[in-house]
Amino acid sequence: MPGDLRMSWGMAILILTLFYSRARKSNFQKLQFLAHSIRIPEGREDVRGLLAGEYKPADVSVRVEPSLNRAVALAHALKYVRIEKGTTVSLTDRGIKVAEEILSDDSIFIEERRFLNEVAPRITDALMRRVWRLEDLL
């Protein structure tokens, strides 16, 4: 089974995404965007190009990843994340410890860690509104 279809992979990506995000929290739009983009090298390069100004928001692929919703639900049940007002997900102290355990093994999630460290703190709510609403098409 491909890694991106495994619940353990999805939850680890969720935890790492939140760990690298500003204030260790994110809205669902950003989580969905990164969960889709991180899966393949082309998706990661599209995000890098968007942040570098090489692409417009309408040029990058966006998609809802159903596996992310399941990962959030499981992470919440395990008390790794907190869901605030139904729109924001943040790491708990327990989630931070899990992220640190994942990061302590340099042999796993090498590309994913590099990508999230580089892009997660730079993706703003305003950019996500433009990507998801395709305002550049108007």
C-alpha angles and dihedrals in degrees: 000000000000114000095241090061094055116097092220090056092048094049092047090051090049092051093046092047091054092043091056095040122096111277086001091275139100144178121249093254092061092043091051092046093051094041089057096040098048095059098080136024092244091056092051091049091050090056092047089050091049092052091046091053094246092117134039119229090255089059096064127078118247125187140160111247109209089197090065092061090052091047091051091049092049094044089050092050089051089049093241092123139029122216114215122200089338091281108071130058120198135179119252122215087263090053091050089055090051090050090051090050091052091047092049090071107072092190098068134070091004098157093035092053093048091049096046094045089053102043112020096075091047099053109098132196089245091056091048091052089053093048096047096040096040091223090166090070092065 
